[in-house]
Amino acid sequence: MIMDLKPLVEINQQAIRLLYQELGVANAVRFLNQFTMGYGDYTKERDEIFGDKSLDEIIAEIEKR
C-alpha cells in the first residue's frame, strides 16, 4: 500500500483547523500551550524579583499597591 504523505506544514495547518472547529479557539490554544516549553528562565527571574522574601512579605507589598 502506497501512502500519499502530505508535507508536515500542511498536516499542522489541518490539525489546527480541526482543533479550532472541534474545541473552539480558546480551548484549542489551551491544548496547544501544554506542548510548548515557554520562554526565558523562570527560576532566574523569580530569584531576581522575589529574592529571599517570604510569602508574607510579597503579599504585604502587593497590598500596598
N, CA, C and O atoms as a GROMACS GRO file, in nm:
protein
  260
    1MET      N    1   0.083  -0.117   0.000
    1MET     CA    2   0.000   0.000   0.000
    1MET      C    3   0.088   0.125   0.000
    1MET      O    4   0.172   0.142   0.089
    2ILE      N    5   0.071   0.209  -0.096
    2ILE     CA    6   0.148   0.334  -0.106
    2ILE      C    7   0.065   0.446  -0.044
    2ILE      O    8  -0.051   0.467  -0.079
    3MET      N    9   0.128   0.516   0.049
    3MET     CA   10   0.059   0.627   0.116
    3MET      C   11   0.103   0.759   0.055
    3MET      O   12   0.221   0.777   0.022
    4ASP      N   13   0.010   0.849   0.039
    4ASP     CA   14   0.041   0.982  -0.008
    4ASP      C   15   0.070   1.069   0.114
    4ASP      O   16  -0.023   1.116   0.181
    5LEU      N   17   0.198   1.091   0.143
    5LEU     CA   18   0.235   1.167   0.261
    5LEU      C   19   0.230   1.316   0.231
    5LEU      O   20   0.292   1.365   0.136
    6LYS      N   21   0.156   1.388   0.312
    6LYS     CA   22   0.145   1.532   0.299
    6LYS      C   23   0.266   1.597   0.365
    6LYS      O   24   0.327   1.539   0.455
    7PRO      N   25   0.301   1.717   0.320
    7PRO     CA   26   0.407   1.791   0.389
    7PRO      C   27   0.364   1.820   0.534
    7PRO      O   28   0.246   1.840   0.561
    8LEU      N   29   0.459   1.823   0.624
    8LEU     CA   30   0.430   1.843   0.766
    8LEU      C   31   0.358   1.976   0.791
    8LEU      O   32   0.270   1.982   0.876
    9VAL      N   33   0.394   2.079   0.718
    9VAL     CA   34   0.327   2.209   0.737
    9VAL      C   35   0.179   2.198   0.704
    9VAL      O   36   0.096   2.260   0.772
   10GLU      N   37   0.145   2.123   0.604
   10GLU     CA   38   0.004   2.104   0.566
   10GLU      C   39  -0.070   2.024   0.674
   10GLU      O   40  -0.185   2.055   0.706
   11ILE      N   41  -0.006   1.924   0.728
   11ILE     CA   42  -0.067   1.844   0.835
   11ILE      C   43  -0.092   1.932   0.957
   11ILE      O   44  -0.198   1.925   1.018
   12ASN      N   45   0.007   2.015   0.993
   12ASN     CA   46  -0.009   2.104   1.108
   12ASN      C   47  -0.124   2.202   1.088
   12ASN      O   48  -0.203   2.224   1.180
   13GLN      N   49  -0.133   2.260   0.970
   13GLN     CA   50  -0.241   2.355   0.942
   13GLN      C   51  -0.377   2.287   0.951
   13GLN      O   52  -0.471   2.342   1.009
   14GLN      N   53  -0.388   2.168   0.896
   14GLN     CA   54  -0.514   2.094   0.900
   14GLN      C   55  -0.550   2.058   1.045
   14GLN      O   56  -0.665   2.069   1.086
   15ALA      N   57  -0.452   2.015   1.120
   15ALA     CA   58  -0.476   1.976   1.260
   15ALA      C   59  -0.524   2.095   1.342
   15ALA      O   60  -0.616   2.082   1.423
   16ILE      N   61  -0.462   2.210   1.323
   16ILE     CA   62  -0.502   2.330   1.397
   16ILE      C   63  -0.643   2.372   1.359
   16ILE      O   64  -0.722   2.410   1.445
   17ARG      N   65  -0.675   2.365   1.230
   17ARG     CA   66  -0.812   2.397   1.185
   17ARG      C   67  -0.914   2.305   1.252
   17ARG      O   68  -1.018   2.350   1.299
   18LEU      N   69  -0.882   2.177   1.257
   18LEU     CA   70  -0.973   2.080   1.320
   18LEU      C   71  -0.988   2.106   1.470
   18LEU      O   72  -1.098   2.097   1.524
   19LEU      N   73  -0.878   2.138   1.535
   19LEU     CA   74  -0.886   2.170   1.678
   19LEU      C   75  -0.976   2.292   1.701
   19LEU      O   76  -1.060   2.290   1.791
   20TYR      N   77  -0.958   2.396   1.621
   20TYR     CA   78  -1.042   2.516   1.634
   20TYR      C   79  -1.189   2.483   1.615
   20TYR      O   80  -1.275   2.530   1.689
   21GLN      N   81  -1.217   2.401   1.514
   21GLN     CA   82  -1.356   2.365   1.484
   21GLN      C   83  -1.418   2.283   1.597
   21GLN      O   84  -1.533   2.305   1.635
   22GLU      N   85  -1.343   2.189   1.648
   22GLU     CA   86  -1.397   2.096   1.748
   22GLU      C   87  -1.396   2.150   1.890
   22GLU      O   88  -1.487   2.124   1.969
   23LEU      N   89  -1.291   2.226   1.923
   23LEU     CA   90  -1.275   2.272   2.061
   23LEU      C   91  -1.306   2.420   2.080
   23LEU      O   92  -1.330   2.464   2.193
   24GLY      N   93  -1.307   2.496   1.972
   24GLY     CA   94  -1.314   2.641   1.983
   24GLY      C   95  -1.173   2.696   1.997
   24GLY      O   96  -1.081   2.624   2.037
   25VAL      N   97  -1.157   2.822   1.965
   25VAL     CA   98  -1.023   2.881   1.963
   25VAL      C   99  -0.958   2.877   2.102
   25VAL      O  100  -0.844   2.834   2.115
   26ALA      N  101  -1.030   2.922   2.204
   26ALA     CA  102  -0.970   2.931   2.338
   26ALA      C  103  -0.923   2.795   2.388
   26ALA      O  104  -0.810   2.783   2.437
   27ASN      N  105  -1.006   2.693   2.376
   27ASN     CA  106  -0.966   2.561   2.424
   27ASN      C  107  -0.858   2.498   2.337
   27ASN      O  108  -0.774   2.424   2.387
   28ALA      N  109  -0.860   2.527   2.207
   28ALA     CA  110  -0.754   2.476   2.119
   28ALA      C  111  -0.620   2.537   2.158
   28ALA      O  112  -0.519   2.467   2.162
   29VAL      N  113  -0.619   2.667   2.186
   29VAL     CA  114  -0.495   2.733   2.228
   29VAL      C  115  -0.447   2.676   2.361
   29VAL      O  116  -0.328   2.651   2.378
   30ARG      N  117  -0.539   2.655   2.455
   30ARG     CA  118  -0.501   2.595   2.583
   30ARG      C  119  -0.440   2.456   2.562
   30ARG      O  120  -0.341   2.422   2.625
   31PHE      N  121  -0.500   2.379   2.473
   31PHE     CA  122  -0.448   2.246   2.442
   31PHE      C  123  -0.307   2.254   2.384
   31PHE      O  124  -0.218   2.182   2.427
   32LEU      N  125  -0.288   2.342   2.287
   32LEU     CA  126  -0.158   2.354   2.222
   32LEU      C  127  -0.050   2.407   2.316
   32LEU      O  128   0.066   2.368   2.305
   33ASN      N  129  -0.088   2.494   2.409
   33ASN     CA  130   0.010   2.553   2.501
   33ASN      C  131   0.076   2.449   2.592
   33ASN      O  132   0.186   2.472   2.640
   34GLN      N  133   0.011   2.338   2.614
   34GLN     CA  134   0.072   2.238   2.702
   34GLN      C  135   0.193   2.170   2.637
   34GLN      O  136   0.268   2.100   2.705
   35PHE      N  137   0.211   2.190   2.508
   35PHE     CA  138   0.323   2.128   2.438
   35PHE      C  139   0.439   2.224   2.411
   35PHE      O  140   0.536   2.186   2.346
   36THR      N  141   0.429   2.348   2.461
   36THR     CA  142   0.538   2.443   2.441
   36THR      C  143   0.624   2.450   2.566
   36THR      O  144   0.575   2.427   2.676
   37MET      N  145   0.747   2.481   2.548
   37MET     CA  146   0.841   2.490   2.659
   37MET      C  147   0.839   2.626   2.726
   37MET      O  148   0.891   2.641   2.837
   38GLY      N  149   0.781   2.724   2.662
   38GLY     CA  150   0.783   2.858   2.720
   38GLY      C  151   0.913   2.928   2.684
   38GLY      O  152   0.994   2.878   2.605
   39TYR      N  153   0.932   3.043   2.744
   39TYR     CA  154   1.049   3.124   2.712
   39TYR      C  155   1.113   3.174   2.840
   39TYR      O  156   1.047   3.186   2.944
   40GLY      N  157   1.240   3.203   2.831
   40GLY     CA  158   1.309   3.262   2.945
   40GLY      C  159   1.350   3.158   3.048
   40GLY      O  160   1.340   3.037   3.027
   41ASP      N  161   1.397   3.211   3.161
   41ASP     CA  162   1.444   3.127   3.272
   41ASP      C  163   1.366   3.169   3.396
   41ASP      O  164   1.405   3.262   3.466
   42TYR      N  165   1.255   3.100   3.423
   42TYR     CA  166   1.167   3.139   3.532
   42TYR      C  167   1.240   3.138   3.666
   42TYR      O  168   1.217   3.226   3.749
   43THR      N  169   1.326   3.041   3.689
   43THR     CA  170   1.396   3.033   3.816
   43THR      C  171   1.481   3.157   3.839
   43THR      O  172   1.479   3.213   3.948
   44LYS      N  173   1.554   3.199   3.738
   44LYS     CA  174   1.638   3.319   3.749
   44LYS      C  175   1.551   3.442   3.769
   44LYS      O  176   1.580   3.526   3.855
   45GLU      N  177   1.445   3.455   3.690
   45GLU     CA  178   1.356   3.571   3.701
   45GLU      C  179   1.290   3.576   3.839
   45GLU      O  180   1.279   3.682   3.899
   46ARG      N  181   1.246   3.461   3.889
   46ARG     CA  182   1.182   3.455   4.021
   46ARG      C  183   1.280   3.502   4.128
   46ARG      O  184   1.242   3.577   4.218
   47ASP      N  185   1.405   3.457   4.120
   47ASP     CA  186   1.505   3.499   4.218
   47ASP      C  187   1.533   3.648   4.210
   47ASP      O  188   1.552   3.713   4.312
   48GLU      N  189   1.535   3.703   4.087
   48GLU     CA  190   1.558   3.847   4.070
   48GLU      C  191   1.442   3.929   4.126
   48GLU      O  192   1.462   4.035   4.184
   49ILE      N  193   1.321   3.880   4.107
   49ILE     CA  194   1.202   3.954   4.150
   49ILE      C  195   1.179   3.940   4.301
   49ILE      O  196   1.156   4.040   4.370
   50PHE      N  197   1.185   3.818   4.351
   50PHE     CA  198   1.146   3.793   4.490
   50PHE      C  199   1.262   3.772   4.585
   50PHE      O  200   1.247   3.790   4.706
   51GLY      N  201   1.378   3.735   4.533
   51GLY     CA  202   1.494   3.714   4.620
   51GLY      C  203   1.462   3.618   4.732
   51GLY      O  204   1.410   3.508   4.710
   52ASP      N  205   1.495   3.660   4.855
   52ASP     CA  206   1.471   3.576   4.973
   52ASP      C  207   1.347   3.620   5.050
   52ASP      O  208   1.333   3.586   5.168
   53LYS      N  209   1.257   3.694   4.986
   53LYS     CA  210   1.137   3.742   5.054
   53LYS      C  211   1.044   3.625   5.087
   53LYS      O  212   1.034   3.527   5.013
   54SER      N  213   0.979   3.639   5.201
   54SER     CA  214   0.880   3.538   5.240
   54SER      C  215   0.749   3.567   5.168
   54SER      O  216   0.730   3.674   5.110
   55LEU      N  217   0.659   3.471   5.172
   55LEU     CA  218   0.527   3.490   5.111
   55LEU      C  219   0.455   3.606   5.176
   55LEU      O  220   0.389   3.685   5.108
   56ASP      N  221   0.466   3.618   5.309
   56ASP     CA  222   0.401   3.729   5.380
   56ASP      C  223   0.454   3.864   5.332
   56ASP      O  224   0.377   3.958   5.317
   57GLU      N  225   0.585   3.874   5.308
   57GLU     CA  226   0.643   4.000   5.259
   57GLU      C  227   0.592   4.033   5.119
   57GLU      O  228   0.564   4.148   5.089
   58ILE      N  229   0.582   3.933   5.035
   58ILE     CA  230   0.532   3.954   4.898
   58ILE      C  231   0.387   4.000   4.902
   58ILE      O  232   0.349   4.092   4.831
   59ILE      N  233   0.307   3.936   4.985
   59ILE     CA  234   0.166   3.974   4.998
   59ILE      C  235   0.154   4.117   5.050
   59ILE      O  236   0.071   4.194   5.001
   60ALA      N  237   0.236   4.153   5.148
   60ALA     CA  238   0.233   4.289   5.203
   60ALA      C  239   0.265   4.392   5.096
   60ALA      O  240   0.202   4.498   5.091
   61GLU      N  241   0.363   4.363   5.010
   61GLU     CA  242   0.398   4.454   4.901
   61GLU      C  243   0.283   4.469   4.802
   61GLU      O  244   0.256   4.579   4.754
   62ILE      N  245   0.215   4.361   4.773
   62ILE     CA  246   0.101   4.366   4.681
   62ILE      C  247  -0.011   4.450   4.741
   62ILE      O  248  -0.072   4.531   4.672
   63GLU      N  249  -0.036   4.432   4.870
   63GLU     CA  250  -0.144   4.506   4.935
   63GLU      C  251  -0.115   4.655   4.944
   63GLU      O  252  -0.209   4.735   4.951
   64LYS      N  253   0.012   4.695   4.943
   64LYS     CA  254   0.048   4.837   4.947
   64LYS      C  255   0.011   4.908   4.817
   64LYS      O  256  -0.012   5.029   4.817
   65ARG      N  257   0.003   4.835   4.709
   65ARG     CA  258  -0.024   4.896   4.578
   65ARG      C  259  -0.164   4.934   4.571
   65ARG      O  260  -0.208   4.987   4.470
   0.00000   0.00000   0.00000
